[in-house]
Amino acid sequence: MTAASEVRRPAPLLTEDNLAYWEAARDREFRIQGCADCGKLRHPPRPMCPHCGSLRTDMVAVSGKGAVYSYAILHHPQAPVFDYPVQAVLVDLDEGVRVLSNIVGAAPGDIRIGMPVQVEFADTKDGWAVPVFRPVAS
Ligand code: ZN
């Protein structure tokens, strides 16, 4: 665990819609918003189910396992709160939801489409955490 004084990553921007997602991440639980009526998952969190129109939601624990759908290696513009290059990744979770995140534990040249990954959590300022993904053996 990183000492609080070393954490530079900014805390997530909290909204009424995403608060439960970030509270779970803070507790090192990977939960995705689901519809309490039809059961389908969606991400990012939002008020209405795009499948059935329900306003009732659940937070569903998911495996955190998935595969790289796409990625980008970001060099500019640089913000002092991130380490560069930033490795932005789109992960298709095994549960069928696509998540925008970062990949850790891989050099930029080693990231591949379809690479299997597993979620873990990176500390942010103010005691929050964000889901990030690490490659795993297939
Ligand atoms: Zn629904």
Backbone and ligand atoms as CSV (ligand in chain L), in Angstrom:
chain,resi,resn,atom,element,x,y,z
A,1,MET,N,N,0.849,-1.192,0.000
A,1,MET,CA,C,0.000,0.000,0.000
A,1,MET,C,C,0.884,1.241,0.000
A,2,THR,N,N,0.488,2.208,-0.750
A,2,THR,CA,C,1.264,3.428,-0.893
A,2,THR,C,C,0.964,4.372,0.264
A,3,ALA,N,N,1.988,5.016,0.773
A,3,ALA,CA,C,1.777,5.992,1.839
A,3,ALA,C,C,0.942,7.149,1.305
A,4,ALA,N,N,0.097,7.687,2.160
A,4,ALA,CA,C,-0.824,8.738,1.720
A,4,ALA,C,C,-0.070,9.922,1.133
A,5,SER,N,N,1.126,10.211,1.665
A,5,SER,CA,C,1.873,11.355,1.177
A,5,SER,C,C,2.390,11.140,-0.240
A,6,GLU,N,N,2.449,9.876,-0.721
A,6,GLU,CA,C,2.952,9.584,-2.059
A,6,GLU,C,C,1.845,9.519,-3.101
A,7,VAL,N,N,0.599,9.494,-2.677
A,7,VAL,CA,C,-0.503,9.341,-3.612
A,7,VAL,C,C,-0.745,10.665,-4.331
A,8,ARG,N,N,-0.616,10.649,-5.667
A,8,ARG,CA,C,-0.846,11.856,-6.450
A,8,ARG,C,C,-2.122,11.771,-7.280
A,9,ARG,N,N,-2.577,10.552,-7.537
A,9,ARG,CA,C,-3.752,10.379,-8.389
A,9,ARG,C,C,-4.957,11.073,-7.760
A,10,PRO,N,N,-5.663,11.909,-8.527
A,10,PRO,CA,C,-6.796,12.627,-7.942
A,10,PRO,C,C,-7.944,11.688,-7.589
A,11,ALA,N,N,-8.706,12.087,-6.592
A,11,ALA,CA,C,-9.897,11.331,-6.206
A,11,ALA,C,C,-10.912,11.373,-7.350
A,12,PRO,N,N,-11.771,10.353,-7.439
A,12,PRO,CA,C,-12.808,10.378,-8.479
A,12,PRO,C,C,-13.777,11.538,-8.277
A,13,LEU,N,N,-14.353,11.995,-9.361
A,13,LEU,CA,C,-15.369,13.046,-9.310
A,13,LEU,C,C,-16.703,12.386,-8.977
A,14,LEU,N,N,-17.187,12.619,-7.772
A,14,LEU,CA,C,-18.379,11.922,-7.291
A,14,LEU,C,C,-19.646,12.622,-7.752
A,15,THR,N,N,-20.609,11.805,-8.180
A,15,THR,CA,C,-21.938,12.309,-8.527
A,15,THR,C,C,-22.975,11.421,-7.846
A,16,GLU,N,N,-24.210,11.852,-7.866
A,16,GLU,CA,C,-25.284,11.041,-7.293
A,16,GLU,C,C,-25.357,9.676,-7.984
A,17,ASP,N,N,-25.080,9.648,-9.290
A,17,ASP,CA,C,-25.188,8.403,-10.051
A,17,ASP,C,C,-24.023,7.447,-9.800
A,18,ASN,N,N,-22.806,7.973,-9.601
A,18,ASN,CA,C,-21.648,7.071,-9.512
A,18,ASN,C,C,-21.164,6.825,-8.077
A,19,LEU,N,N,-21.796,7.418,-7.086
A,19,LEU,CA,C,-21.296,7.320,-5.714
A,19,LEU,C,C,-21.166,5.871,-5.248
A,20,ALA,N,N,-22.147,5.032,-5.508
A,20,ALA,CA,C,-22.094,3.637,-5.047
A,20,ALA,C,C,-20.950,2.880,-5.723
A,21,TYR,N,N,-20.669,3.193,-6.994
A,21,TYR,CA,C,-19.549,2.569,-7.701
A,21,TYR,C,C,-18.228,2.910,-7.018
A,22,TRP,N,N,-18.035,4.198,-6.707
A,22,TRP,CA,C,-16.768,4.625,-6.107
A,22,TRP,C,C,-16.646,4.203,-4.653
A,23,GLU,N,N,-17.765,4.131,-3.941
A,23,GLU,CA,C,-17.708,3.635,-2.559
A,23,GLU,C,C,-17.272,2.168,-2.536
A,24,ALA,N,N,-17.775,1.375,-3.481
A,24,ALA,CA,C,-17.347,-0.028,-3.563
A,24,ALA,C,C,-15.859,-0.103,-3.881
A,25,ALA,N,N,-15.388,0.704,-4.843
A,25,ALA,CA,C,-13.968,0.687,-5.211
A,25,ALA,C,C,-13.104,1.086,-4.021
A,26,ARG,N,N,-13.552,2.069,-3.282
A,26,ARG,CA,C,-12.812,2.497,-2.092
A,26,ARG,C,C,-12.629,1.330,-1.124
A,27,ASP,N,N,-13.656,0.452,-1.045
A,27,ASP,CA,C,-13.616,-0.715,-0.169
A,27,ASP,C,C,-12.983,-1.927,-0.853
A,28,ARG,N,N,-12.349,-1.713,-2.021
A,28,ARG,CA,C,-11.680,-2.782,-2.796
A,28,ARG,C,C,-12.673,-3.848,-3.241
A,29,GLU,N,N,-13.882,-3.411,-3.570
A,29,GLU,CA,C,-14.886,-4.301,-4.155
A,29,GLU,C,C,-15.203,-3.776,-5.542
A,30,PHE,N,N,-15.225,-4.681,-6.524
A,30,PHE,CA,C,-15.519,-4.260,-7.882
A,30,PHE,C,C,-16.987,-4.572,-8.162
A,31,ARG,N,N,-17.789,-3.523,-8.161
A,31,ARG,CA,C,-19.226,-3.663,-8.375
A,31,ARG,C,C,-19.644,-2.802,-9.556
A,32,ILE,N,N,-20.524,-3.349,-10.367
A,32,ILE,CA,C,-21.027,-2.671,-11.558
A,32,ILE,C,C,-22.524,-2.450,-11.360
A,33,GLN,N,N,-22.993,-1.302,-11.823
A,33,GLN,CA,C,-24.408,-1.000,-11.691
A,33,GLN,C,C,-25.231,-1.937,-12.582
A,34,GLY,N,N,-26.287,-2.450,-11.990
A,34,GLY,CA,C,-27.207,-3.298,-12.733
A,34,GLY,C,C,-28.630,-2.808,-12.540
A,35,CYS,N,N,-29.503,-3.290,-13.399
A,35,CYS,CA,C,-30.917,-2.931,-13.325
A,35,CYS,C,C,-31.609,-3.858,-12.334
A,36,ALA,N,N,-32.335,-3.284,-11.374
A,36,ALA,CA,C,-33.042,-4.086,-10.376
A,36,ALA,C,C,-34.281,-4.747,-10.964
A,37,ASP,N,N,-34.675,-4.373,-12.182
A,37,ASP,CA,C,-35.847,-4.993,-12.801
A,37,ASP,C,C,-35.463,-6.055,-13.835
A,38,CYS,N,N,-34.650,-5.690,-14.847
A,38,CYS,CA,C,-34.308,-6.676,-15.888
A,38,CYS,C,C,-32.984,-7.377,-15.620
A,39,GLY,N,N,-32.188,-6.846,-14.681
A,39,GLY,CA,C,-30.958,-7.533,-14.294
A,39,GLY,C,C,-29.751,-7.250,-15.155
A,40,LYS,N,N,-29.901,-6.483,-16.224
A,40,LYS,CA,C,-28.759,-6.231,-17.106
A,40,LYS,C,C,-27.807,-5.210,-16.478
A,41,LEU,N,N,-26.498,-5.437,-16.716
A,41,LEU,CA,C,-25.466,-4.543,-16.197
A,41,LEU,C,C,-25.234,-3.397,-17.167
A,42,ARG,N,N,-24.747,-2.254,-16.626
A,42,ARG,CA,C,-24.392,-1.116,-17.468
A,42,ARG,C,C,-23.262,-0.343,-16.804
A,43,HIS,N,N,-22.452,0.312,-17.652
A,43,HIS,CA,C,-21.356,1.128,-17.144
A,43,HIS,C,C,-21.033,2.174,-18.192
A,44,PRO,N,N,-20.751,3.430,-17.811
A,44,PRO,CA,C,-20.698,3.931,-16.448
A,44,PRO,C,C,-22.087,4.042,-15.817
A,45,PRO,N,N,-22.131,4.196,-14.488
A,45,PRO,CA,C,-23.413,4.275,-13.795
A,45,PRO,C,C,-24.247,5.450,-14.301
A,46,ARG,N,N,-25.546,5.227,-14.433
A,46,ARG,CA,C,-26.460,6.280,-14.863
A,46,ARG,C,C,-27.853,5.982,-14.325
A,47,PRO,N,N,-28.748,6.968,-14.381
A,47,PRO,CA,C,-30.019,6.817,-13.660
A,47,PRO,C,C,-30.978,5.790,-14.261
A,48,MET,N,N,-30.985,5.641,-15.605
A,48,MET,CA,C,-32.040,4.832,-16.235
A,48,MET,C,C,-31.453,3.651,-16.993
A,49,CYS,N,N,-32.103,2.508,-16.881
A,49,CYS,CA,C,-31.693,1.321,-17.622
A,49,CYS,C,C,-31.932,1.546,-19.119
A,50,PRO,N,N,-30.897,1.364,-19.963
A,50,PRO,CA,C,-31.072,1.549,-21.400
A,50,PRO,C,C,-31.846,0.406,-22.056
A,51,HIS,N,N,-32.092,-0.673,-21.319
A,51,HIS,CA,C,-32.777,-1.836,-21.875
A,51,HIS,C,C,-34.274,-1.805,-21.598
A,52,CYS,N,N,-34.663,-1.417,-20.356
A,52,CYS,CA,C,-36.089,-1.486,-20.000
A,52,CYS,C,C,-36.638,-0.170,-19.451
A,53,GLY,N,N,-35.775,0.832,-19.248
A,53,GLY,CA,C,-36.257,2.134,-18.789
A,53,GLY,C,C,-36.462,2.239,-17.295
A,54,SER,N,N,-36.123,1.201,-16.554
A,54,SER,CA,C,-36.307,1.232,-15.102
A,54,SER,C,C,-35.356,2.233,-14.445
A,55,LEU,N,N,-35.820,2.828,-13.353
A,55,LEU,CA,C,-34.983,3.726,-12.558
A,55,LEU,C,C,-34.452,3.028,-11.304
A,56,ARG,N,N,-34.751,1.735,-11.149
A,56,ARG,CA,C,-34.310,0.979,-9.965
A,56,ARG,C,C,-32.968,0.309,-10.265
A,57,THR,N,N,-32.015,0.488,-9.368
A,57,THR,CA,C,-30.665,-0.032,-9.618
A,57,THR,C,C,-30.185,-0.925,-8.489
A,58,ASP,N,N,-29.223,-1.784,-8.833
A,58,ASP,CA,C,-28.470,-2.604,-7.885
A,58,ASP,C,C,-26.990,-2.394,-8.177
A,59,MET,N,N,-26.148,-2.692,-7.202
A,59,MET,CA,C,-24.705,-2.748,-7.455
A,59,MET,C,C,-24.309,-4.216,-7.359
A,60,VAL,N,N,-23.816,-4.756,-8.472
A,60,VAL,CA,C,-23.575,-6.191,-8.605
A,60,VAL,C,C,-22.072,-6.473,-8.536
A,61,ALA,N,N,-21.661,-7.355,-7.641
A,61,ALA,CA,C,-20.250,-7.764,-7.564
A,61,ALA,C,C,-19.908,-8.569,-8.810
A,62,VAL,N,N,-18.824,-8.189,-9.481
A,62,VAL,CA,C,-18.373,-8.895,-10.682
A,62,VAL,C,C,-16.969,-9.445,-10.426
A,63,SER,N,N,-16.533,-10.316,-11.333
A,63,SER,CA,C,-15.273,-11.049,-11.122
A,63,SER,C,C,-14.038,-10.172,-11.216
A,64,GLY,N,N,-14.130,-9.089,-11.981
A,64,GLY,CA,C,-12.934,-8.285,-12.240
A,64,GLY,C,C,-12.056,-8.873,-13.316
A,65,LYS,N,N,-12.505,-9.972,-13.936
A,65,LYS,CA,C,-11.746,-10.596,-15.021
A,65,LYS,C,C,-12.291,-10.106,-16.355
A,66,GLY,N,N,-11.379,-9.921,-17.300
A,66,GLY,CA,C,-11.797,-9.479,-18.613
A,66,GLY,C,C,-10.647,-9.535,-19.581
A,67,ALA,N,N,-10.838,-8.851,-20.722
A,67,ALA,CA,C,-9.821,-8.830,-21.767
A,67,ALA,C,C,-9.745,-7.433,-22.356
A,68,VAL,N,N,-8.542,-7.068,-22.800
A,68,VAL,CA,C,-8.329,-5.755,-23.404
A,68,VAL,C,C,-9.104,-5.680,-24.725
A,69,TYR,N,N,-10.003,-4.696,-24.822
A,69,TYR,CA,C,-10.730,-4.442,-26.068
A,69,TYR,C,C,-9.920,-3.492,-26.938
A,70,SER,N,N,-9.354,-2.444,-26.315
A,70,SER,CA,C,-8.513,-1.485,-27.026
A,70,SER,C,C,-7.684,-0.723,-25.996
A,71,TYR,N,N,-6.713,0.035,-26.480
A,71,TYR,CA,C,-5.881,0.805,-25.566
A,71,TYR,C,C,-5.248,1.968,-26.299
A,72,ALA,N,N,-4.744,2.925,-25.507
A,72,ALA,CA,C,-4.013,4.065,-26.051
A,72,ALA,C,C,-2.910,4.424,-25.074
A,73,ILE,N,N,-1.762,4.783,-25.623
A,73,ILE,CA,C,-0.628,5.199,-24.804
A,73,ILE,C,C,-0.545,6.718,-24.915
A,74,LEU,N,N,-0.799,7.409,-23.799
A,74,LEU,CA,C,-0.939,8.865,-23.805
A,74,LEU,C,C,0.350,9.512,-23.314
A,75,HIS,N,N,0.927,10.395,-24.162
A,75,HIS,CA,C,2.166,11.098,-23.804
A,75,HIS,C,C,1.919,12.581,-23.507
A,76,HIS,N,N,0.916,13.188,-24.141
A,76,HIS,CA,C,0.650,14.618,-24.001
A,76,HIS,C,C,-0.852,14.857,-24.035
A,77,PRO,N,N,-1.297,15.943,-23.411
A,77,PRO,CA,C,-0.561,16.842,-22.526
A,77,PRO,C,C,-0.392,16.194,-21.159
A,78,GLN,N,N,0.678,16.516,-20.469
A,78,GLN,CA,C,0.976,15.868,-19.200
A,78,GLN,C,C,0.449,16.690,-18.028
A,79,ALA,N,N,-0.259,16.010,-17.142
A,79,ALA,CA,C,-0.712,16.598,-15.882
A,79,ALA,C,C,0.200,16.051,-14.780
A,80,PRO,N,N,0.586,16.878,-13.825
A,80,PRO,CA,C,1.565,16.444,-12.826
A,80,PRO,C,C,1.069,15.346,-11.895
A,81,VAL,N,N,-0.221,15.035,-11.914
A,81,VAL,CA,C,-0.759,14.033,-10.995
A,81,VAL,C,C,-0.685,12.613,-11.543
A,82,PHE,N,N,-0.241,12.435,-12.800
A,82,PHE,CA,C,-0.163,11.096,-13.386
A,82,PHE,C,C,1.268,10.781,-13.799
A,83,ASP,N,N,1.572,9.490,-13.859
A,83,ASP,CA,C,2.858,9.024,-14.362
A,83,ASP,C,C,2.706,8.752,-15.864
A,84,TYR,N,N,3.678,9.213,-16.644
A,84,TYR,CA,C,3.598,9.072,-18.100
A,84,TYR,C,C,4.610,8.077,-18.614
A,85,PRO,N,N,4.260,7.385,-19.744
A,85,PRO,CA,C,2.990,7.545,-20.450
A,85,PRO,C,C,1.844,6.887,-19.686
A,86,VAL,N,N,0.663,7.515,-19.788
A,86,VAL,CA,C,-0.553,6.924,-19.227
A,86,VAL,C,C,-1.008,5.817,-20.171
A,87,GLN,N,N,-1.321,4.674,-19.597
A,87,GLN,CA,C,-1.767,3.539,-20.403
A,87,GLN,C,C,-3.279,3.383,-20.209
A,88,ALA,N,N,-4.015,4.014,-21.108
A,88,ALA,CA,C,-5.480,3.958,-21.036
A,88,ALA,C,C,-5.955,2.693,-21.737
A,89,VAL,N,N,-6.916,2.029,-21.131
A,89,VAL,CA,C,-7.361,0.745,-21.675
A,89,VAL,C,C,-8.874,0.628,-21.564
A,90,LEU,N,N,-9.467,0.031,-22.588
A,90,LEU,CA,C,-10.863,-0.382,-22.538
A,90,LEU,C,C,-10.871,-1.879,-22.304
A,91,VAL,N,N,-11.531,-2.304,-21.219
A,91,VAL,CA,C,-11.577,-3.722,-20.858
A,91,VAL,C,C,-13.006,-4.230,-21.006
A,92,ASP,N,N,-13.156,-5.339,-21.724
A,92,ASP,CA,C,-14.441,-6.029,-21.755
A,92,ASP,C,C,-14.448,-7.039,-20.620
A,93,LEU,N,N,-15.289,-6.773,-19.611
A,93,LEU,CA,C,-15.392,-7.694,-18.483
A,93,LEU,C,C,-16.069,-8.990,-18.921
A,94,ASP,N,N,-15.758,-10.069,-18.224
A,94,ASP,CA,C,-16.388,-11.359,-18.524
A,94,ASP,C,C,-17.903,-11.268,-18.431
A,95,GLU,N,N,-18.408,-10.329,-17.626
A,95,GLU,CA,C,-19.857,-10.165,-17.441
A,95,GLU,C,C,-20.492,-9.352,-18.564
A,96,GLY,N,N,-19.708,-8.904,-19.570
A,96,GLY,CA,C,-20.287,-8.259,-20.744
A,96,GLY,C,C,-20.355,-6.744,-20.681
A,97,VAL,N,N,-19.618,-6.128,-19.787
A,97,VAL,CA,C,-19.611,-4.672,-19.652
A,97,VAL,C,C,-18.224,-4.156,-20.021
A,98,ARG,N,N,-18.173,-3.026,-20.713
A,98,ARG,CA,C,-16.891,-2.418,-21.109
A,98,ARG,C,C,-16.548,-1.283,-20.147
A,99,VAL,N,N,-15.298,-1.271,-19.657
A,99,VAL,CA,C,-14.851,-0.316,-18.647
A,99,VAL,C,C,-13.613,0.403,-19.153
A,100,LEU,N,N,-13.573,1.728,-18.992
A,100,LEU,CA,C,-12.388,2.532,-19.298
A,100,LEU,C,C,-11.536,2.619,-18.037
A,101,SER,N,N,-10.245,2.317,-18.168
A,101,SER,CA,C,-9.382,2.273,-16.994
A,101,SER,C,C,-7.934,2.474,-17.419
A,102,ASN,N,N,-7.032,2.028,-16.559
A,102,ASN,CA,C,-5.596,2.014,-16.859
A,102,ASN,C,C,-5.101,0.586,-16.719
A,103,ILE,N,N,-4.015,0.274,-17.428
A,103,ILE,CA,C,-3.380,-1.026,-17.263
A,103,ILE,C,C,-2.080,-0.819,-16.499
A,104,VAL,N,N,-1.806,-1.719,-15.568
A,104,VAL,CA,C,-0.588,-1.646,-14.755
A,104,VAL,C,C,0.158,-2.970,-14.910
A,105,GLY,N,N,1.464,-2.941,-14.632
A,105,GLY,CA,C,2.244,-4.176,-14.678
A,105,GLY,C,C,2.563,-4.637,-16.080
A,106,ALA,N,N,2.479,-3.742,-17.053
A,106,ALA,CA,C,2.824,-4.082,-18.432
A,106,ALA,C,C,3.490,-2.873,-19.067
A,107,ALA,N,N,4.554,-3.103,-19.817
A,107,ALA,CA,C,5.171,-2.027,-20.582
A,107,ALA,C,C,4.258,-1.681,-21.751
A,108,PRO,N,N,4.275,-0.410,-22.205
A,108,PRO,CA,C,3.379,-0.037,-23.305
A,108,PRO,C,C,3.464,-0.977,-24.509
A,109,GLY,N,N,4.659,-1.428,-24.849
A,109,GLY,CA,C,4.818,-2.299,-26.019
A,109,GLY,C,C,4.335,-3.718,-25.814
A,110,ASP,N,N,3.996,-4.070,-24.582
A,110,ASP,CA,C,3.556,-5.437,-24.295
A,110,ASP,C,C,2.038,-5.579,-24.246
A,111,ILE,N,N,1.312,-4.455,-24.314
A,111,ILE,CA,C,-0.154,-4.522,-24.251
A,111,ILE,C,C,-0.669,-5.034,-25.587
A,112,ARG,N,N,-1.618,-5.968,-25.545
A,112,ARG,CA,C,-2.188,-6.556,-26.752
A,112,ARG,C,C,-3.713,-6.591,-26.659
A,113,ILE,N,N,-4.363,-6.407,-27.801
A,113,ILE,CA,C,-5.807,-6.603,-27.874
A,113,ILE,C,C,-6.106,-8.056,-27.492
A,114,GLY,N,N,-7.097,-8.240,-26.630
A,114,GLY,CA,C,-7.471,-9.581,-26.208
A,114,GLY,C,C,-6.701,-10.106,-25.015
A,115,MET,N,N,-5.703,-9.350,-24.560
A,115,MET,CA,C,-4.897,-9.762,-23.408
A,115,MET,C,C,-5.797,-9.930,-22.177
A,116,PRO,N,N,-5.735,-11.086,-21.494
A,116,PRO,CA,C,-6.543,-11.252,-20.289
A,116,PRO,C,C,-6.008,-10.403,-19.137
A,117,VAL,N,N,-6.921,-9.798,-18.411
A,117,VAL,CA,C,-6.561,-8.898,-17.315
A,117,VAL,C,C,-7.456,-9.162,-16.114
A,118,GLN,N,N,-6.984,-8.681,-14.972
A,118,GLN,CA,C,-7.716,-8.822,-13.706
A,118,GLN,C,C,-7.689,-7.482,-12.989
A,119,VAL,N,N,-8.797,-7.111,-12.395
A,119,VAL,CA,C,-8.866,-5.827,-11.701
A,119,VAL,C,C,-8.033,-5.843,-10.423
A,120,GLU,N,N,-7.504,-4.689,-10.106
A,120,GLU,CA,C,-6.978,-4.398,-8.780
A,120,GLU,C,C,-7.277,-2.923,-8.537
A,121,PHE,N,N,-6.827,-2.391,-7.418
A,121,PHE,CA,C,-7.225,-1.021,-7.086
A,121,PHE,C,C,-6.007,-0.155,-6.822
A,122,ALA,N,N,-6.068,1.081,-7.309
A,122,ALA,CA,C,-5.003,2.063,-7.096
A,122,ALA,C,C,-5.536,3.151,-6.181
A,123,ASP,N,N,-4.743,3.491,-5.187
A,123,ASP,CA,C,-5.128,4.542,-4.242
A,123,ASP,C,C,-5.199,5.898,-4.936
A,124,THR,N,N,-6.111,6.734,-4.455
A,124,THR,CA,C,-6.170,8.121,-4.893
A,124,THR,C,C,-6.054,9.017,-3.671
A,125,LYS,N,N,-6.001,10.293,-3.935
A,125,LYS,CA,C,-6.049,11.250,-2.835
A,125,LYS,C,C,-7.368,11.096,-2.080
A,126,ASP,N,N,-7.369,11.539,-0.865
A,126,ASP,CA,C,-8.569,11.586,-0.027
A,126,ASP,C,C,-9.119,10.203,0.309
A,127,GLY,N,N,-8.280,9.146,0.200
A,127,GLY,CA,C,-8.688,7.822,0.653
A,127,GLY,C,C,-9.584,7.047,-0.275
A,128,TRP,N,N,-9.740,7.502,-1.509
A,128,TRP,CA,C,-10.541,6.753,-2.473
A,128,TRP,C,C,-9.625,5.808,-3.240
A,129,ALA,N,N,-10.198,5.020,-4.141
A,129,ALA,CA,C,-9.421,4.105,-4.972
A,129,ALA,C,C,-10.120,3.953,-6.310
A,130,VAL,N,N,-9.319,3.642,-7.334
A,130,VAL,CA,C,-9.882,3.434,-8.664
A,130,VAL,C,C,-9.511,2.040,-9.157
A,131,PRO,N,N,-10.440,1.384,-9.856
A,131,PRO,CA,C,-10.111,0.086,-10.457
A,131,PRO,C,C,-9.107,0.274,-11.589
A,132,VAL,N,N,-8.065,-0.550,-11.601
A,132,VAL,CA,C,-7.101,-0.622,-12.703
A,132,VAL,C,C,-6.942,-2.108,-13.040
A,133,PHE,N,N,-6.279,-2.397,-14.160
A,133,PHE,CA,C,-6.207,-3.777,-14.612
A,133,PHE,C,C,-4.773,-4.219,-14.831
A,134,ARG,N,N,-4.486,-5.446,-14.415
A,134,ARG,CA,C,-3.161,-6.039,-14.543
A,134,ARG,C,C,-3.270,-7.293,-15.425
A,135,PRO,N,N,-2.316,-7.469,-16.352
A,135,PRO,CA,C,-2.349,-8.685,-17.188
A,135,PRO,C,C,-2.203,-9.952,-16.342
A,136,VAL,N,N,-2.870,-11.001,-16.771
A,136,VAL,CA,C,-2.739,-12.305,-16.133
A,136,VAL,C,C,-2.446,-13.324,-17.231
A,137,ALA,N,N,-1.889,-14.465,-16.839
A,137,ALA,CA,C,-1.618,-15.533,-17.804
A,137,ALA,C,C,-2.940,-16.058,-18.337
A,138,SER,N,N,-2.982,-16.321,-19.636
A,138,SER,CA,C,-4.244,-16.808,-20.239
A,138,SER,C,C,-4.418,-18.288,-20.011
L,1,ZN,ZN,ZN,-33.577,-2.861,-17.013
